[in-house]
Amino acid sequence: MSHDSRLRSFHFDQYRQLWVLGLGFILLMHAASFWKPHLEGDEVVYLTLARDMNWDLSHYTTCDDPTVRTFPCSIYRSSLFHHPPLFPLILKFGYLICGRPIIFGLLFENAAMGLLLYYAWRWMVFQQLPVAWGAIAFAGITFCPLLLSSSVLLHHDALMGGFMACGLVAYVEALQRPTVTRAFIAGALLTIGFNLRYNALIFLPVLVVLQIDQIFRSRYDKPDSQTKTADAAPSQNHRWLVFGIVMTMVMTIGLQHYYRVLATYGSLMPSSFLQMTAKEAEFSPYLRTVMERKPWKTALHLVLIYPILLAFLCPPVYRPLLKSLRSGSRDAVFIPIFLGLFAAEFYFSYSQTRYFATVTPCLFLGLPIMIRLQSPRTRTILIGLAAISLMLMFATGFAKTQASAPDSMAIIPAPCYYIPPLRAIMY
């Protein structure tokens, strides 16, 4: 039975109900954002870019805006903005179609979260996971405060993370069953992700590693010609089909803005065009807190929201994962993907917690399989940590959706509300 047939047959009604329920919660938690003024600094930047940029992507800069050019970073006074132009372009369509770029942008973000839930559905079916396990991924995506912190504002962190996760699911599916259509869908989703946020570059090695993995598998997976099934290993002729199509789309359309950045600044290193001024502390108390944050505080911040992250500090957890990967299974592939992306994100930009919204969707796609592979005792412990994480995520996310200035920018873990000394340490 093909994967598309399985999507229509494997627990279809239950997963459809789960998707509708998750989408309903997403719309409910985002409802308040449609009535807020949206005057936060990054939102002003993207609205300014959308208003001033041309349809051919020229004049993609904020250097002529009298307000934005006073912001305490050199990029706001430079000739080319560093983040790719897709999100400001979406807002520009909002100006054109209905004159409401904020509403248009928020609707797009809600639709992207619904798409992420759909691809979580596809991944759970692809792994033949019953609904009870798939619900873990759906709950994580729906109530993730990092995704909420971005999608209730005109930010692109959650957008990029969501489209990249969808693209990776489509890419792995296309590698398993290579067709031109699947390859183009995966390439389109990944291309959108690369055009949303500058740090999408950390996903580029993942595509290469997955192709290397595919080559390794195709050498050892040789199904008998009389017993081929829809899940049999790709043929020799198709080994490079998906990779060629996807990488061509990514390296041309997906990375077009990075070539402009390289031509303009002579380097892709952020330090070559992002320099903070001495006015950052005066500009915003939140920005001052962020710039002074130490790595251990960011790590504690994340653990207070996601206690399940503590599981990755326990070596026994990795044994069944490694066993599964060595056996040739792709069930647990999103766990090493998440760990690699998390390490890269932490190394390059640990200062703001919201930046980790770009990699957390991969955590939720891999978490149900990681828990399921464990021994009964370890599984019970991980389910307990996951339940605690869900409660803290829900409380943190709800506080975030209702927050007003000055807390509207910060992602404050729920325990900090209940334990004032902890908040004093964190902030």
JOUR-V183833 format. One record per pair of residues at least 6 apart in sequence whose ideal C-beta (glycine too) atoms are under 7 Angstrom apart, sorted by the first residue. I is the first residue (numbers start at 1). GAP is how many residues later the second one is. If there is no record, write none. Layout:
BEGIN
I/GAP
I/GAP
END
This chain:
BEGIN
1/229
2/228
3/123
3/170
3/174
6/119
7/115
7/118
10/115
10/118
11/119
11/120
14/117
15/106
15/109
15/110
15/116
15/119
18/113
18/116
18/117
18/120
19/98
19/99
19/102
22/95
22/116
22/120
23/91
23/94
25/117
26/84
26/87
26/88
26/116
27/83
29/119
29/368
29/372
30/76
30/80
30/121
30/122
32/369
32/370
33/73
33/119
34/69
34/72
38/64
38/115
38/116
40/113
40/368
40/369
41/30
42/113
43/110
43/111
44/23
44/24
45/17
45/23
46/41
46/42
46/45
46/108
47/44
47/54
48/14
48/17
48/20
49/11
49/13
49/32
49/39
50/38
50/41
50/42
50/45
50/51
51/44
52/7
52/12
52/13
53/6
53/7
53/32
53/35
53/39
57/28
60/20
60/21
60/25
61/17
61/18
61/19
61/20
62/6
62/7
62/14
62/19
63/6
63/14
63/15
63/16
68/8
69/7
69/8
72/204
72/205
72/207
72/208
72/211
73/201
73/203
74/199
74/200
74/201
75/6
75/7
75/198
75/199
78/195
79/185
80/180
80/181
80/184
82/116
82/179
82/191
82/192
83/114
83/115
84/111
84/112
84/113
84/114
84/173
85/172
86/106
86/109
86/110
87/69
87/72
87/109
90/15
90/18
91/10
91/13
91/14
93/11
94/6
94/7
94/9
94/10
94/11
95/6
97/7
98/6
102/52
105/49
109/42
109/49
109/50
112/47
112/50
112/51
113/34
113/38
113/49
115/47
115/51
116/25
116/46
116/49
116/50
116/245
117/21
117/24
119/46
119/47
119/50
120/17
120/18
120/21
120/245
122/47
123/46
123/242
124/10
124/13
126/47
127/204
127/242
129/239
133/235
133/239
134/234
136/231
136/232
136/250
137/227
137/228
137/230
137/231
139/251
140/224
140/227
141/6
141/220
141/223
143/247
143/250
143/251
143/254
144/216
144/249
144/253
145/160
145/248
145/251
145/252
145/255
145/266
146/207
146/208
146/210
146/211
146/214
146/265
147/11
147/210
147/213
148/249
148/252
148/253
149/205
149/208
149/251
149/262
150/7
150/8
150/204
150/207
151/7
152/248
152/249
156/40
156/41
157/40
157/197
157/198
157/200
157/201
158/199
159/37
160/33
160/36
160/37
160/40
160/198
161/196
161/197
161/198
161/199
161/200
162/199
163/26
163/29
163/30
163/33
164/26
164/29
164/36
164/39
165/196
165/197
165/200
166/23
167/19
167/22
167/23
167/26
168/38
168/169
170/12
170/15
170/16
170/19
171/15
171/19
171/36
171/39
171/75
172/38
172/158
172/161
173/9
174/8
174/9
174/12
174/68
175/35
175/39
175/67
176/55
177/53
178/56
178/60
178/63
178/64
180/65
183/58
183/59
183/62
183/63
184/61
186/60
187/58
187/59
187/62
187/63
188/61
190/56
190/60
190/64
191/58
191/59
191/62
191/63
193/7
194/6
194/56
194/60
194/61
195/59
195/62
197/161
199/149
199/150
199/159
202/139
202/142
202/143
206/131
207/39
207/40
211/32
214/25
215/24
217/16
217/111
218/15
218/16
218/18
218/21
221/12
221/107
223/9
223/10
258/10
261/7
262/6
265/7
265/8
266/6
276/15
280/7
280/8
280/11
281/7
285/121
286/120
286/123
286/124
289/138
290/61
290/62
291/60
293/58
295/55
297/129
298/52
298/55
301/52
301/112
301/125
302/7
302/51
302/54
303/6
303/7
304/109
304/111
305/87
305/88
305/91
305/108
306/83
307/78
307/81
307/82
307/85
308/59
308/77
308/78
308/81
310/75
311/6
311/71
311/74
312/27
316/62
317/57
317/61
320/53
320/54
321/11
321/14
321/49
321/52
324/7
324/8
324/49
325/7
331/38
332/34
332/37
332/38
332/41
334/28
334/31
334/32
335/31
335/35
337/25
338/21
338/24
338/25
338/28
341/18
341/21
342/17
345/10
345/11
345/13
345/14
349/6
353/58
354/57
367/19
371/8
371/11
371/12
371/15
374/8
392/21
392/22
392/23
395/19
396/15
396/17
396/18
399/13
399/15
399/18
400/11
415/7
416/6
416/7
416/10
END
